[in-house]
């Protein structure tokens, strides 16, 4: 079956291959980096960091 798919893909014109690639990329089931960032920000998973003490300050002498 895979060999048949490869043969079909190889028989496509450059335009048809580009369209196929575009559709495969746009229909990806993996979330984008932006989606993951938004989920982390709005999901509250890092809310515990708001309760962490400020143990470093500008007076520590270390460059920030």
Backbone as ProteinMPNN parsed JSONL, in Angstrom:
{"seq_chain_A": "XXXXXXXXXXXXXXXXXXXXXXXXXXXXXXXXXXXXXXXXXXXXXXXXXXXXXXXXXXXXXXXX", "coords_chain_A": {"N_chain_A": [[0.819, -1.188, 0.0], [1.911, 1.27, 0.815], [3.907, 1.615, -1.074], [2.32, 1.957, -3.321], [1.088, 4.392, -2.731], [3.321, 6.068, -2.754], [4.018, 5.887, -5.447], [1.793, 7.103, -6.617], [2.018, 9.704, -5.562], [4.447, 10.472, -6.693], [3.663, 10.599, -9.308], [2.235, 12.916, -9.504], [1.802, 16.295, -10.626], [4.017, 19.162, -10.248], [2.551, 21.282, -9.218], [0.322, 19.966, -8.146], [1.582, 18.432, -6.188], [2.527, 20.44, -4.498], [0.104, 21.475, -3.576], [-0.846, 19.211, -2.203], [1.136, 18.98, -0.183], [0.679, 21.397, 1.167], [-1.928, 21.007, 2.134], [-1.496, 18.824, 3.82], [0.171, 19.947, 5.743], [-1.416, 22.031, 6.782], [-3.535, 20.618, 7.837], [-2.578, 19.385, 10.055], [-2.551, 17.454, 13.009], [-1.27, 18.136, 15.275], [-0.872, 20.479, 17.92], [-0.149, 23.967, 17.496], [2.748, 25.974, 18.339], [1.927, 28.427, 19.25], [-0.712, 27.824, 20.051], [-0.166, 26.092, 22.207], [1.18, 27.831, 23.932], [-0.837, 29.667, 24.518], [-2.669, 27.992, 25.793], [-1.196, 27.227, 28.083], [-0.957, 29.705, 29.291], [-3.611, 30.551, 29.784], [-4.725, 28.378, 31.018], [-3.957, 28.095, 33.653], [-1.96, 26.532, 34.694], [0.531, 27.384, 35.569], [0.048, 28.986, 37.739], [0.905, 28.637, 40.347], [3.364, 29.803, 40.493], [2.947, 32.45, 41.047], [2.812, 32.632, 43.767], [5.33, 32.249, 44.708], [8.207, 33.176, 46.576], [10.022, 36.268, 46.215], [13.171, 35.832, 45.674], [15.354, 36.875, 44.504], [16.867, 39.957, 43.638], [17.453, 43.261, 42.263], [19.539, 44.17, 43.735], [21.238, 42.091, 44.178], [23.552, 41.994, 42.715], [24.178, 40.494, 40.543], [24.141, 40.249, 36.992], [21.125, 40.749, 35.152]], "CA_chain_A": [[0.0, 0.0, 0.0], [2.782, 2.442, 0.881], [4.545, 1.762, -2.387], [1.304, 2.504, -4.231], [0.948, 5.81, -2.406], [4.522, 6.743, -3.238], [3.912, 5.976, -6.905], [0.775, 8.106, -6.933], [2.585, 11.02, -5.249], [5.469, 10.764, -7.699], [3.025, 10.862, -10.603], [1.582, 14.217, -9.459], [2.538, 17.451, -11.148], [4.589, 19.995, -9.191], [1.451, 22.052, -8.624], [-0.478, 19.047, -7.326], [2.395, 18.078, -5.016], [2.51, 21.6, -3.602], [-1.214, 21.498, -2.949], [-0.873, 18.106, -1.256], [1.969, 19.367, 0.953], [-0.019, 22.457, 1.891], [-3.051, 20.405, 2.856], [-0.967, 17.984, 4.9], [0.691, 20.824, 6.787], [-2.521, 22.776, 7.399], [-4.432, 19.699, 8.532], [-1.803, 18.686, 11.072], [-3.304, 17.273, 14.244], [-0.474, 18.616, 16.393], [-1.123, 21.894, 18.213], [0.943, 24.876, 17.172], [3.427, 26.566, 19.497], [1.041, 29.498, 19.74], [-1.806, 27.176, 20.775], [0.359, 25.59, 23.48], [1.463, 28.99, 24.786], [-2.111, 30.208, 24.977], [-3.219, 27.031, 26.742], [-0.438, 27.342, 29.329], [-1.235, 31.003, 29.897], [-4.998, 30.668, 30.25], [-5.125, 27.175, 31.736], [-3.66, 28.22, 35.07], [-0.998, 25.524, 35.132], [1.68, 28.02, 36.203], [-0.418, 29.932, 38.757], [1.656, 28.452, 41.586], [4.528, 30.694, 40.477], [2.562, 33.745, 41.607], [2.971, 32.56, 45.219], [6.735, 32.034, 45.015], [8.843, 34.38, 47.124], [11.024, 36.942, 45.388], [14.447, 35.589, 46.348], [16.385, 37.626, 43.793], [16.531, 41.369, 43.424], [18.476, 44.025, 41.54], [20.635, 44.42, 44.674], [22.069, 40.882, 44.284], [24.824, 42.225, 42.055], [24.294, 39.648, 39.359], [23.414, 40.819, 35.85], [19.844, 40.115, 34.848]], "C_chain_A": [[0.871, 1.263, 0.0], [3.456, 2.688, -0.461], [3.58, 2.353, -3.404], [1.113, 3.993, -3.997], [2.142, 6.607, -2.915], [4.449, 6.921, -4.748], [2.899, 7.04, -7.324], [1.336, 9.503, -6.691], [3.619, 11.414, -6.29], [4.863, 11.086, -9.062], [2.329, 12.225, -10.648], [2.456, 15.284, -10.097], [3.095, 18.247, -9.975], [3.506, 20.786, -8.459], [0.613, 21.181, -7.7], [0.288, 18.623, -6.072], [2.406, 19.217, -4.008], [1.19, 21.7, -2.861], [-1.34, 20.403, -1.899], [-0.07, 18.441, -0.006], [1.273, 20.419, 1.813], [-1.161, 21.885, 2.72], [-2.577, 19.552, 4.013], [-0.471, 18.831, 6.057], [-0.454, 21.519, 7.514], [-3.45, 21.875, 8.193], [-3.711, 18.886, 9.597], [-2.612, 18.596, 12.361], [-2.517, 17.739, 15.463], [-0.773, 20.088, 16.647], [0.103, 22.735, 17.88], [1.581, 25.388, 18.468], [2.555, 27.647, 20.11], [-0.12, 28.918, 20.542], [-1.348, 26.687, 22.148], [0.653, 26.728, 24.455], [0.174, 29.57, 25.363], [-2.747, 29.285, 26.015], [-2.516, 27.133, 28.096], [-0.779, 28.64, 30.053], [-2.64, 31.059, 30.491], [-5.449, 29.481, 31.088], [-4.816, 27.191, 33.214], [-2.61, 27.247, 35.583], [0.21, 26.131, 35.852], [1.277, 29.029, 37.284], [0.368, 29.819, 40.059], [2.875, 29.385, 41.643], [4.213, 32.071, 41.044], [2.776, 33.784, 43.118], [4.421, 32.318, 45.641], [7.348, 33.312, 45.582], [9.849, 34.958, 46.136], [12.371, 36.796, 46.091], [15.608, 36.312, 45.663], [15.919, 39.057, 43.6], [17.648, 42.016, 42.628], [19.698, 44.265, 42.41], [21.563, 43.219, 44.817], [23.418, 41.042, 43.614], [25.054, 41.359, 40.837], [23.543, 40.29, 38.197], [22.145, 40.026, 35.555], [19.745, 39.916, 33.357]], "O_chain_A": [[0.593, 2.212, -0.733], [3.559, 3.825, -0.921], [3.974, 3.157, -4.249], [0.991, 4.767, -4.946], [1.978, 7.704, -3.45], [4.782, 7.987, -5.267], [3.13, 7.786, -8.275], [1.153, 10.394, -7.521], [3.661, 12.567, -6.721], [5.485, 11.77, -9.875], [1.88, 12.65, -11.713], [3.683, 15.186, -10.105], [2.692, 18.033, -8.832], [3.545, 20.936, -7.238], [0.238, 21.603, -6.606], [-0.309, 18.474, -5.006], [2.308, 18.986, -2.803], [1.16, 21.977, -1.662], [-1.883, 20.639, -0.82], [-0.538, 18.214, 1.11], [1.281, 20.332, 3.041], [-1.331, 22.249, 3.884], [-3.193, 19.555, 5.079], [-0.667, 18.478, 7.22], [-0.454, 21.586, 8.744], [-4.092, 22.335, 9.136], [-4.18, 17.82, 9.995], [-3.277, 19.554, 12.753], [-3.047, 17.736, 16.574], [-0.912, 20.864, 15.702], [1.239, 22.27, 17.971], [1.014, 25.245, 19.552], [2.457, 27.768, 21.331], [-0.478, 29.452, 21.592], [-2.063, 26.851, 23.137], [0.407, 26.607, 25.655], [0.107, 29.916, 26.542], [-3.301, 29.757, 27.008], [-3.171, 27.126, 29.138], [-0.878, 28.669, 31.28], [-2.823, 31.568, 31.597], [-6.452, 29.57, 31.795], [-5.358, 26.379, 33.964], [-2.397, 27.15, 36.791], [0.844, 25.457, 36.663], [2.101, 29.845, 37.696], [0.487, 30.798, 40.797], [3.356, 29.713, 42.728], [5.119, 32.785, 41.475], [2.907, 34.866, 43.69], [4.696, 32.194, 46.835], [7.04, 34.409, 45.116], [10.444, 34.239, 45.332], [12.675, 37.559, 47.007], [16.718, 36.35, 46.193], [14.73, 39.325, 43.422], [18.67, 41.387, 42.352], [20.782, 44.536, 41.892], [22.577, 43.311, 45.508], [24.345, 40.291, 43.919], [26.074, 41.512, 40.166], [22.444, 40.814, 38.379], [22.105, 38.803, 35.692], [18.742, 39.394, 32.869]]}, "name": "protein", "num_of_chains": 1, "seq": "XXXXXXXXXXXXXXXXXXXXXXXXXXXXXXXXXXXXXXXXXXXXXXXXXXXXXXXXXXXXXXXX"}
